[in-house]
Amino acid sequence: MSERETLLEFPCDFPIKVMGARVENFAQTIVEVVMAHDPGFDPSSVEMRPSSKGNYLSLTCTVHAVSQAQLDDLYRALSGHPMVKVVL
C-alpha cells in the first residue's frame, strides 16, 4: 500500500478541531483518544470554546503528526466516537 499524496510535510504540528455536546468528561475523553495516537500530546495545549448557547464545546488539539496514516487513524477514532459530532 503506497502513501497517498499529501501537501503536508511530516513531521508537523497539525490542528484538529473536535466538536461535541458540552457534557462532563468530553474534553478528558477527547484528550485520551488524541494521546493514544500522539503519546507526546500536551493536554494543557487544548483550546476550548463553548458554543454561543453553551450546548456544545469545540476543542482544538494540535498534534505532532509523523505520517498521514497517523492523522487518518486519529480522524477515524475521533469521528467514530459516540461523544463527537464533528471533526475538522
CORJOCOR-V584407 format. One record per residue. N is the residue number from 1. RES is the residue in three letters. SS is DSSP state (helix for helix, strand for strand, loop for the rest). D_CENTER is the distance of its C-alpha to the mean C-alpha in Angstrom with 1 decimal. Layout:
N,RES,SS,D_CENTER ; N,RES,SS,D_CENTER
//
This chain:
1,MET,loop,25.0 ; 2,SER,loop,24.4 ; 3,GLU,loop,21.3 ; 4,ARG,loop,20.8 ; 5,GLU,loop,21.3 ; 6,THR,loop,18.6 ; 7,LEU,loop,19.1 ; 8,LEU,loop,16.8 ; 9,GLU,loop,18.6 ; 10,PHE,loop,17.2 ; 11,PRO,loop,16.4 ; 12,CYS,strand,14.5 ; 13,ASP,strand,12.0 ; 14,PHE,strand,9.3 ; 15,PRO,strand,7.4 ; 16,ILE,strand,4.5 ; 17,LYS,strand,5.8 ; 18,VAL,strand,5.7 ; 19,MET,strand,9.4 ; 20,GLY,strand,11.6 ; 21,ALA,strand,15.1 ; 22,ARG,loop,15.9 ; 23,VAL,loop,17.0 ; 24,GLU,loop,17.7 ; 25,ASN,loop,15.1 ; 26,PHE,helix,12.1 ; 27,ALA,helix,10.4 ; 28,GLN,helix,11.9 ; 29,THR,helix,10.8 ; 30,ILE,helix,7.0 ; 31,VAL,helix,7.8 ; 32,GLU,helix,10.0 ; 33,VAL,helix,7.8 ; 34,VAL,helix,5.7 ; 35,MET,helix,9.4 ; 36,ALA,helix,10.8 ; 37,HIS,helix,9.5 ; 38,ASP,loop,10.0 ; 39,PRO,loop,12.9 ; 40,GLY,loop,13.6 ; 41,PHE,loop,10.5 ; 42,ASP,loop,12.2 ; 43,PRO,helix,11.3 ; 44,SER,helix,13.8 ; 45,SER,helix,11.9 ; 46,VAL,loop,9.5 ; 47,GLU,strand,11.1 ; 48,MET,strand,12.1 ; 49,ARG,strand,14.2 ; 50,PRO,strand,16.2 ; 51,SER,loop,17.7 ; 52,SER,loop,21.3 ; 53,LYS,loop,22.7 ; 54,GLY,loop,20.3 ; 55,ASN,loop,19.4 ; 56,TYR,strand,15.7 ; 57,LEU,strand,13.0 ; 58,SER,strand,10.4 ; 59,LEU,strand,7.7 ; 60,THR,strand,6.9 ; 61,CYS,strand,5.2 ; 62,THR,strand,7.4 ; 63,VAL,strand,7.6 ; 64,HIS,strand,11.1 ; 65,ALA,strand,11.2 ; 66,VAL,loop,14.6 ; 67,SER,loop,14.8 ; 68,GLN,helix,14.0 ; 69,ALA,helix,14.2 ; 70,GLN,helix,11.5 ; 71,LEU,helix,9.0 ; 72,ASP,helix,10.7 ; 73,ASP,helix,10.6 ; 74,LEU,helix,6.8 ; 75,TYR,helix,6.8 ; 76,ARG,helix,9.9 ; 77,ALA,helix,8.9 ; 78,LEU,helix,6.4 ; 79,SER,helix,9.0 ; 80,GLY,loop,11.7 ; 81,HIS,loop,11.1 ; 82,PRO,loop,14.0 ; 83,MET,loop,12.6 ; 84,VAL,strand,10.1 ; 85,LYS,strand,12.1 ; 86,VAL,strand,10.2 ; 87,VAL,strand,7.2 ; 88,LEU,loop,8.2
//
